Amino acid sequence: MVRNGEHRNDDVEDFVEITLDVRDDTVSVQNIRGGDSETALLASRLEKRPSTLSVKLKQVSQELKRMTSSKKFDRIDRAKSGAARALKGLKFMTKNVGD
């Protein structure tokens, strides 16, 4: 059991960094770091065809839901510390290029 303030050695493996290039109403996957082979497959599918921002984000959302519904994600930590750890690890980064 992991308590508040303690870190597991495999915490780094729990994170996936997805870099998207968003321009006007289009988005493309630039890079995915972390994760497993299934995450890499998701990235390759999303990179193959350009689409509008809303469609691309919906595709990403659906694929992530599908991946997390697999048996390896059956056990969910619903403790407050688990939720706090998840929120702490969720980071959104923006970077303006040009102008």
N, C-alpha and C positions, 0 to 999 in steps of 0.2 A: 504494500500500500504506500502511496506517495502522499505526504502531507504538505500543507502550505509551506513554501520556502525551500522545500527539497526538490531536487531535479533528478529525473531518471537519466541514465546514460544514453538512452535511445530517443530522447526528446528531439534531437536534430532530425531524425528520420521521420518524425511526425509532420514535418512541414514541407510544403511544395510551393515554390516561387514560380508564378506564371507572369511573364512579361508580354504585354499586349501593345501593339502599335495602333492607336486610335486616331483616325483622321477623318474629319467631317462625319459621314455616316457609315464609315467602314472600319473594320477592325481586323487585325491579323495577329496571330500568335508569333511572337519573336523568339521566345526562349522559355523553356521549362526546366527548372532545376529541382532535384529531389524527386521523391516518389519512386515508383517501381516501373516495370515494363508496361503495365496497363496505362499508367500516366503518359508514358512515351507514345503509346498507341493513340491515346486521345489527342495528343498534340499533333501527330502526323495526320489524323483525320481532319482536324480543324484547319491545318495549314493548306490542305489540298485545294480548297475552293473558296474564293473570296465571296463575302456576303455583307449584308448591311449589319450595323452594330447590333440592333435588336435581335436579329436572327442568330448571329454569332454568339451573343451572350446567352441566348436560350439554349443553343447547342451545348455550350460549356456547362450550363446548369443541369441539363438533362443527363449528360455523360457523368458528371460528378455524382448526381443522385443514383444513377445506375451502379457506379463503382462502389458507393458506400452501402448499397443495399445487398452486396454480396455477403457470404457467410462470415468472412473474416471481420466484418464490422458489426456482427450480431450483438456483441456485448458492449453496451454503452455505459460510460461513467456519468451518472446523473447527479453525482455529488456536487455541492456548490464549488468545491475546489476544482473539480473537473471542468465545470462551466467557466470558472474564472480563468483557468489555464488556457482554455480554448479562445476566449475573448482576448486575452493578453497576446496570444500568438497571431491573431488576425490583424494584419497590417495592410493598409492600402497606400500605395506610393504613386505619386503623380510626378511627371516631369514634362515641362513644356520645352519643346525644341523649336529653335528659330525665333522669329519676331523679337 
